[in-house]
Amino acid sequence: MSEAEPIELPKDYFPSEDEPFMNDRQKEYFRRKLLAWKDDILRESRSTITNLQQDMGALPDLADRASTETDRSLELRARDRQRKLISKIDKALRRLEEDEYGYCDETGEPISLARLDARPVATMSLEAQERHERKERVHRDS
């Protein structure tokens, strides 16, 4: 995909099985989807930081203070998960640039467009992911 020639996507464009897999339009579709997702997460993170920086004052009620601390703790854990998700989004964007996006890490086969649309950071086909999770469960249970 050339930087000099931006890819125009119709407003209602959705990748289709009828077109070549990971053609320039599909790559642009997923690039935009990943960047928008990352932007949303970063916007939420800035909002969280602002909320956490606000001085809640000395809450006189012990229950109120405990509730506030619990809420903050949950919020920070959610942000940590989102930080990890941003890392996955960045890796997906790199795979797009390297023409590796959309292919299963395990089998090398294309990942279904429906799966990529639902989970743009997917690195395995549904079948490979299920095998991986079954193996994890067996090892965890033993």
C-alpha positions in Angstrom: 0.0 0.0 0.0 1.5 3.3 -1.1 1.6 6.2 1.3 1.2 8.6 -1.6 -2.1 7.1 -2.8 -4.6 7.0 0.0 -7.2 4.3 -0.2 -10.7 5.6 -0.5 -13.3 3.4 1.2 -17.0 3.8 0.6 -18.9 4.7 3.8 -20.7 1.3 3.7 -17.6 -0.7 2.8 -17.1 -4.0 4.6 -14.5 -6.6 3.6 -16.0 -9.4 1.5 -15.0 -13.0 0.8 -15.6 -12.1 -2.9 -12.5 -10.0 -3.1 -8.8 -11.1 -2.8 -7.9 -11.6 0.9 -6.0 -8.7 2.5 -6.1 -6.5 -0.6 -5.3 -2.8 -0.1 -9.0 -1.9 0.7 -9.2 -4.6 3.4 -5.9 -3.5 4.9 -7.1 0.1 4.9 -10.4 -1.0 6.5 -8.7 -2.8 9.3 -6.0 -0.1 9.8 -8.7 2.5 10.3 -10.7 0.1 12.6 -7.6 -0.5 14.7 -6.6 3.2 14.9 -10.2 4.2 15.9 -10.2 1.6 18.6 -6.9 2.7 19.9 -8.0 6.3 19.9 -11.2 5.4 21.8 -9.1 3.6 24.5 -6.7 6.5 24.8 -9.5 9.0 25.1 -11.1 6.9 27.9 -7.7 6.6 29.6 -7.3 10.4 29.6 -10.7 10.7 31.2 -9.8 8.2 33.9 -6.6 10.0 34.7 -8.5 13.3 35.1 -11.0 11.6 37.4 -8.3 9.9 39.5 -6.5 13.2 39.8 -9.5 15.0 41.2 -9.3 15.5 44.9 -12.1 13.6 46.4 -11.6 15.5 49.6 -11.5 13.8 53.0 -14.6 11.6 52.9 -15.7 11.5 56.5 -17.7 8.2 56.1 -15.5 5.1 56.2 -17.9 3.2 53.9 -17.8 6.1 51.3 -14.0 6.1 51.5 -13.8 2.3 51.0 -16.3 2.4 48.2 -14.3 5.2 46.4 -11.0 3.2 46.8 -12.7 0.1 45.5 -14.0 2.0 42.5 -10.5 3.5 41.8 -8.9 0.1 42.1 -11.3 -1.4 39.6 -10.8 1.5 37.2 -7.0 1.1 37.4 -7.3 -2.7 36.7 -9.5 -1.9 33.7 -7.0 0.6 32.4 -4.2 -1.9 32.8 -6.1 -4.4 30.6 -6.6 -1.6 28.1 -2.9 -0.8 28.2 -2.2 -4.4 27.2 -4.9 -4.1 24.5 -3.2 -1.0 23.0 0.0 -3.1 22.8 -1.9 -5.8 20.8 -3.4 -3.1 18.6 0.1 -1.7 17.9 1.3 -5.2 17.0 -1.6 -5.7 14.7 -0.8 -2.4 13.0 2.8 -3.5 12.6 1.6 -6.8 11.1 -0.5 -4.8 8.6 2.6 -2.8 7.5 4.6 -6.1 7.1 1.8 -7.8 5.2 1.4 -10.4 7.9 -2.0 -9.2 9.2 -5.0 -11.6 8.9 -2.9 -14.8 8.8 -2.9 -17.3 11.6 0.3 -17.4 13.6 -0.1 -21.2 14.0 -1.2 -22.4 10.6 -0.4 -19.5 8.2 -4.0 -19.7 6.9 -6.2 -16.7 6.5 -8.2 -15.7 9.6 -11.9 -15.3 8.6 -12.9 -11.7 7.9 -15.8 -12.0 10.3 -13.4 -13.0 13.1 -11.1 -10.1 12.2 -14.0 -7.7 12.2 -15.1 -8.9 15.6 -11.6 -9.1 17.1 -9.2 -7.1 14.9 -6.2 -8.1 17.1 -6.8 -11.8 16.5 -3.6 -13.7 15.6 -5.1 -17.1 15.2 -7.9 -18.6 13.3 -10.9 -19.7 15.4 -10.0 -23.3 15.1 -6.3 -22.7 16.1 -7.5 -20.5 19.0 -9.9 -23.2 20.2 -7.1 -25.8 20.0 -4.8 -23.4 21.9 -7.4 -22.9 24.7 -8.0 -26.6 25.0 -4.3 -27.2 25.4 -4.1 -24.4 28.0 -7.1 -25.9 29.9 -5.5 -29.4 30.0 -2.1 -28.0 31.2 -3.9 -25.8 33.8 -6.0 -28.8 35.1 -3.0 -31.1 35.5 
